[in-house]
Amino acid sequence: MSTSVHETEELLFLILLQITVMIAAARIGNTLLRRLGQPGVVGEILAGLLLGPSLFGHFFPVAAHALFGEHASAPLTIISQIGLILLMFQIGMDFEFTHLRSRRNLRAVLAVTLASMSVPLLLGFLIGRLSHDVLAAGIDPTLYSLFCSVGMSITAVPVLGRILREYGLTRTEVGVVAISAAALNDVAGWILLAGVSAYAVARFSGAHVVFQLGGLAVFVLILWFVCRPLVDRLIPRSLPAGGDVPPNLMAGVICLMLAASLCTYRLGIFAIFGGFATGLLFHRHRGFVSAWNRQVGQFVLVFFLPVFFTFTGLRTNILGLDSAVDAQWLAIVLAAAILGKVIPVYGAARSCGFDGPHSWILGSLMNTRALMELIVLNIGLDLGFIPPKVFTILVIMAIVTTIMTGPLLKLLLPRAGHLIPKAMDA
């Protein structure tokens, strides 16, 4: 056996071992947390954290290094990103436009998006300014504050989508308003992040912003006026009534999804939104959606997504806070993050005609940050926008705001007249 073949086999062995551990840990975490009444995705997030330097890597450093190494491997990175694109496609397919025909709901999406972005942006920038000398000395204060501002404003579309599915809210008014506002929130967040990155390397310009927004507009127009009619003609001809998705149709859909992801990546809003946008093209074709979820959806949830969740957790160390000052800033960040999302969104929803319980539900849903936040934070850490301790503080904030969502929904949903699925009513 040649050296290159041997190295390939060794790499394959290691990747297979890593994936096996990740999937098993994520499934155990998912099952345990669901029994405790939490969304299963929270268990998958915690499983990744426990496998990383926060527990396993801390107490068994030699074994952790042998299993996962010092840095994430390229194959795992690619697998996790493909899984995220597929999840976003499925979330897009489950998107229910009919609720947005209501002027109240459409107005609510815009109001909730504005409220969930503006207040956290201001609070994040203020916290950045106040904490710079204590936590981030040596980093440009404006750059650091801008990144804190963006980091505080994110809402996690993929995890929010999972929570909506698990609580049976995907096709409800409050669910559609939440996922719509979160999608707009994240697109704006990624554009702001791209702007901060450009500012950091002195490449920021009005022309670049105009190009990015113009490219996004062209992308949306092509999807709506070219791809949407094509899908509407193709699906009825290619999909047998009540049958499975044929191989040629599945291949075409995957190619379209990946092509859209390439476009959004080039536009600077990351590949995952290409998956979401493609899924929107199929939401009216319920037979296709049902067949796809039956054939592909479960595999995505059981294989790809746990790799993504646990892979991200492997890069996070929550044991880095070791002083009273760190604890104080953690408390400040948590309070600002939670109150800065929930209360403004509640006010926006009430102003658009939602009652009290549904307005609190929207505030709780928009407070979910989770892995999208972790992705942003890892980018910030890699680019030197934030130091390790601030990274840790913001990671804990992301996890806490996500874990809060389940208990809050169990408290609020009955008051709003929604039944909690038996699987969640633990």
Summary of the structure (lengths in Angstrom):
residues: 426
radius of gyration: 21.4
end to end distance: 53.9
largest distance: 70.2
contacts: 1535
relative contact order: 0.16
helix: 79%
strand: 0%
